[in-house]
Amino acid sequence: MAHMETDQASALRKKMKLRGDVQNPVNGVRTLAVVSGKGGVGKTNFAVNFAASLALKGCRVLIIDLDIGMANVDIILGESGGGTLPEMVENNLPAEAVIHNSRYKLSFISGGNGLGEIMAFDSGRRNILLKRLGELEGKFDLIIYDFGAGAAEDTLEAAAAADEMLVVTTPEPAAVTDAYSMLKLIHRKNESLPVRILVNKCRDEKQGRHIFNHLSKVCRHFLLKETMFFGSIPKDENVWKAVCSQTPYTVKYPGSKASRAVNAAADRYLSGSTVQQEASESFTEKLKGWLFQRN
């Protein structure tokens, strides 16, 4: 059984490296920035469940929680442990020392107080951070950076260094408007960044597609930017029940509507055939330019 799981994981990693949307990922790792225009859209809950779904398929996934003041990956998972990025830097610890390996086969690191704390690092601490992040890139197939809601300058600069960005919204008009504002600001930071859109808490898939088509049309018209549909997640009372039990809903209620939608999104992500882009620099290399240009 163990040999079979190893073979499956190896095949999956090869599949990820050869995906059509971003070819030849540097160091064999993908970096996905997850953002939203406003809070309350279920961004972190989706990121955790998406990661859990990928992990159960054999993908080595790490979530780095950078949601300033609202870091709650550990709460959704019902687990605590590991450490924070600032603790790793201040104590010059190996990355493994602050990683929490969840019982759901995914791993996570807390960002502490988020990017604000990291931005206060001097050049020596920033070099330690970049070195440790570089070490992480060699140990995972996908690193998900869960950024805070809204369009803070630090969020946009750092998120734009990822290989791809996922913008999470809901059908609520204010959420859609804020999602477009985020898309517009992201585009100014990095015009070539592949951007995907997820519509959460939908009435049904038709509504999710409608919201995406609207956003996509506006981006195409005003920004000359093509976006990709990541999927839609229907409203499902099991999501709330799972949150209250501090368990990913894809684990607690695997047959629920929301879980089936997340698993379908994970399958599409692994076998994606969207736009192509060469990954010429790793996330940490791009982040280095941003960190050291600030002072």
Secondary structure, DSSP 8 states (H G I E B T S, - for coil): -HHHHHHHHHHHHHHHHT-SSSBS-GGG-EEEEEEESSSSS-HHHHHHHHHHHHHHTT--EEEEEE-TTT--HHHHHT---S-BHHHHHHTT--GGGG-EE-TTS-EEEE-TTTHHHHHT--HHHHHHHHHHHHHHHTT-SEEEEEE-SS--HHHHHHHTTSSEEEEEE-SSHHHHHHHHHHHHHHHHH-TT--EEEEEEEESSHHHHHHHHHHHHHHHHHHH----EEEEEEE--HHHHHHHHTTS-HHHHSTTSHHHHHHHHHHHHHHT------B--S-HHHHHHHHHHH--
